[in-house]
Amino acid sequence: SFEEVVFAFRPSIEGETTALYIKRILDGMNIRVTRLASGVPIGADMEYVDSLTLERALKDRKEVE
């Protein structure tokens, strides 16, 4: 079973809507739902993000509300 789901959606209306939709599905399942913090460039392909930037984004991730 999962303890946490971390979203890495683009910071857009579509990304926010998708995050909220999935969070609603997971409500009541005792799963922490977070998103990456700022630091990953807007529009960046996750394949090309360096490890330090990704590490900082994960460390400072925020709860999806």
PLY file of the C-alpha trace (Angstrom):
ply
format ascii 1.0
element vertex 65
property float x
property float y
property float z
element edge 64
property int vertex1
property int vertex2
end_header
0.00 0.00 0.00
1.06 3.60 -0.59
1.74 6.22 2.08
2.16 9.21 -0.24
1.50 10.32 -3.81
3.69 13.16 -5.13
2.36 15.13 -8.11
4.64 16.69 -10.69
2.01 18.31 -12.90
2.66 21.56 -14.73
1.55 24.63 -12.76
-1.50 25.30 -14.92
-5.27 25.15 -14.62
-5.21 21.65 -16.09
-2.50 20.52 -13.65
-4.33 21.95 -10.64
-7.63 20.43 -11.76
-6.04 17.02 -12.25
-4.33 17.17 -8.82
-7.60 18.07 -7.08
-9.50 15.35 -8.97
-7.01 12.64 -7.96
-6.89 13.93 -4.37
-10.69 13.56 -4.14
-10.41 9.98 -5.36
-7.80 9.24 -2.68
-9.70 10.97 0.17
-10.36 8.59 3.04
-7.56 6.21 2.03
-5.02 7.65 4.52
-2.62 8.63 1.70
-0.65 11.89 1.88
-1.05 13.88 -1.35
1.68 16.43 -2.13
3.08 18.35 -5.09
6.61 19.33 -5.98
7.73 22.74 -4.71
8.92 25.52 -6.99
12.29 24.94 -8.54
11.32 22.72 -11.44
11.08 25.11 -14.41
7.65 25.70 -15.92
7.24 23.61 -19.05
10.32 21.52 -18.29
10.34 17.87 -19.22
11.05 15.93 -16.02
13.55 13.82 -17.98
15.87 16.85 -18.23
15.61 18.20 -14.66
18.90 17.89 -12.78
19.01 15.81 -9.61
19.71 18.75 -7.23
16.70 20.72 -8.48
14.48 17.65 -8.20
15.81 16.88 -4.70
14.99 20.42 -3.51
11.56 20.32 -5.11
10.79 17.04 -3.32
12.17 18.28 0.01
9.96 21.40 -0.06
6.87 19.74 -1.50
3.47 21.09 -0.44
0.22 19.43 0.61
-2.52 19.45 -2.05
-5.55 21.19 -0.53
0 1
1 2
2 3
3 4
4 5
5 6
6 7
7 8
8 9
9 10
10 11
11 12
12 13
13 14
14 15
15 16
16 17
17 18
18 19
19 20
20 21
21 22
22 23
23 24
24 25
25 26
26 27
27 28
28 29
29 30
30 31
31 32
32 33
33 34
34 35
35 36
36 37
37 38
38 39
39 40
40 41
41 42
42 43
43 44
44 45
45 46
46 47
47 48
48 49
49 50
50 51
51 52
52 53
53 54
54 55
55 56
56 57
57 58
58 59
59 60
60 61
61 62
62 63
63 64
